Amino acid sequence: MEVASPGHRNLERDRMRKRREYARAGIPVYVLIDDYDGQGSVTLFTVPRPDKADWEDIHRVPYGTEITSPEGPAKGFVIGEAITGPKRK
């Protein structure tokens, strides 16, 4: 799980470089909590494709919307308002 850091270089690292490297390493689940994506978002990356350094399944939801890890050691873990707070306006 990552929490996006402010600043252009940090966001590029958190949103792109880590996403590719974790997929390349075959990490089963990557979660990015991003205060700097619009009104805030949680992106869940699953089914890594190491050969393509990308993910087959990507789900992005705004803060306040529940998303559940479908696999890996955190299978069934729910990320929602208790973690991100309600949807921002």
Contacts in CASP RR format, 6 or more apart in sequence:
PFRMAT RR
TARGET T0000
AUTHOR 0000-0000-0000
METHOD contacts of the structure
MODEL  1
MEVASPGHRNLERDRMRKRREYARAGIPVYVLIDDYDGQGSVTLFTVPRP
DKADWEDIHRVPYGTEITSPEGPAKGFVIGEAITGPKRK
1 30 0 8 1.000
1 31 0 8 1.000
1 32 0 8 1.000
1 33 0 8 1.000
2 14 0 8 1.000
2 18 0 8 1.000
2 30 0 8 1.000
2 31 0 8 1.000
2 32 0 8 1.000
2 33 0 8 1.000
3 33 0 8 1.000
3 34 0 8 1.000
3 35 0 8 1.000
4 10 0 8 1.000
4 11 0 8 1.000
4 14 0 8 1.000
4 15 0 8 1.000
4 32 0 8 1.000
4 33 0 8 1.000
4 34 0 8 1.000
4 35 0 8 1.000
4 36 0 8 1.000
4 37 0 8 1.000
5 11 0 8 1.000
5 13 0 8 1.000
5 14 0 8 1.000
6 35 0 8 1.000
6 36 0 8 1.000
7 36 0 8 1.000
11 36 0 8 1.000
14 32 0 8 1.000
14 34 0 8 1.000
15 32 0 8 1.000
15 34 0 8 1.000
18 30 0 8 1.000
19 30 0 8 1.000
19 32 0 8 1.000
19 45 0 8 1.000
19 54 0 8 1.000
19 55 0 8 1.000
20 53 0 8 1.000
20 54 0 8 1.000
21 53 0 8 1.000
22 30 0 8 1.000
22 45 0 8 1.000
22 48 0 8 1.000
23 30 0 8 1.000
23 45 0 8 1.000
23 48 0 8 1.000
23 49 0 8 1.000
23 50 0 8 1.000
23 52 0 8 1.000
23 53 0 8 1.000
23 54 0 8 1.000
23 55 0 8 1.000
24 48 0 8 1.000
24 50 0 8 1.000
24 53 0 8 1.000
25 48 0 8 1.000
25 50 0 8 1.000
26 48 0 8 1.000
26 50 0 8 1.000
27 48 0 8 1.000
28 46 0 8 1.000
28 48 0 8 1.000
28 71 0 8 1.000
28 72 0 8 1.000
28 73 0 8 1.000
29 44 0 8 1.000
29 45 0 8 1.000
29 46 0 8 1.000
29 69 0 8 1.000
29 71 0 8 1.000
29 72 0 8 1.000
29 73 0 8 1.000
29 74 0 8 1.000
30 44 0 8 1.000
30 45 0 8 1.000
30 46 0 8 1.000
30 48 0 8 1.000
30 55 0 8 1.000
31 42 0 8 1.000
31 43 0 8 1.000
31 44 0 8 1.000
31 45 0 8 1.000
31 69 0 8 1.000
31 79 0 8 1.000
32 42 0 8 1.000
32 43 0 8 1.000
32 45 0 8 1.000
33 42 0 8 1.000
33 79 0 8 1.000
33 83 0 8 1.000
33 84 0 8 1.000
34 40 0 8 1.000
34 41 0 8 1.000
34 42 0 8 1.000
34 43 0 8 1.000
37 43 0 8 1.000
39 62 0 8 1.000
39 63 0 8 1.000
39 87 0 8 1.000
39 88 0 8 1.000
39 89 0 8 1.000
40 62 0 8 1.000
40 63 0 8 1.000
40 84 0 8 1.000
40 88 0 8 1.000
41 60 0 8 1.000
41 61 0 8 1.000
41 62 0 8 1.000
41 63 0 8 1.000
42 60 0 8 1.000
42 61 0 8 1.000
42 63 0 8 1.000
42 65 0 8 1.000
42 67 0 8 1.000
42 79 0 8 1.000
42 80 0 8 1.000
42 84 0 8 1.000
43 58 0 8 1.000
43 59 0 8 1.000
43 60 0 8 1.000
43 61 0 8 1.000
44 58 0 8 1.000
44 59 0 8 1.000
44 60 0 8 1.000
44 67 0 8 1.000
44 69 0 8 1.000
44 79 0 8 1.000
45 55 0 8 1.000
45 57 0 8 1.000
45 58 0 8 1.000
46 55 0 8 1.000
46 56 0 8 1.000
46 57 0 8 1.000
46 58 0 8 1.000
46 69 0 8 1.000
46 70 0 8 1.000
46 71 0 8 1.000
47 55 0 8 1.000
47 56 0 8 1.000
47 57 0 8 1.000
48 54 0 8 1.000
48 55 0 8 1.000
48 56 0 8 1.000
49 55 0 8 1.000
49 56 0 8 1.000
59 67 0 8 1.000
61 67 0 8 1.000
62 87 0 8 1.000
62 88 0 8 1.000
63 80 0 8 1.000
63 81 0 8 1.000
63 84 0 8 1.000
63 85 0 8 1.000
63 86 0 8 1.000
63 87 0 8 1.000
63 88 0 8 1.000
64 80 0 8 1.000
64 81 0 8 1.000
64 84 0 8 1.000
64 85 0 8 1.000
64 86 0 8 1.000
64 87 0 8 1.000
65 80 0 8 1.000
65 87 0 8 1.000
66 78 0 8 1.000
66 79 0 8 1.000
66 80 0 8 1.000
66 81 0 8 1.000
67 78 0 8 1.000
67 79 0 8 1.000
67 80 0 8 1.000
68 76 0 8 1.000
68 77 0 8 1.000
68 78 0 8 1.000
68 79 0 8 1.000
69 75 0 8 1.000
69 76 0 8 1.000
69 77 0 8 1.000
69 79 0 8 1.000
70 76 0 8 1.000
END
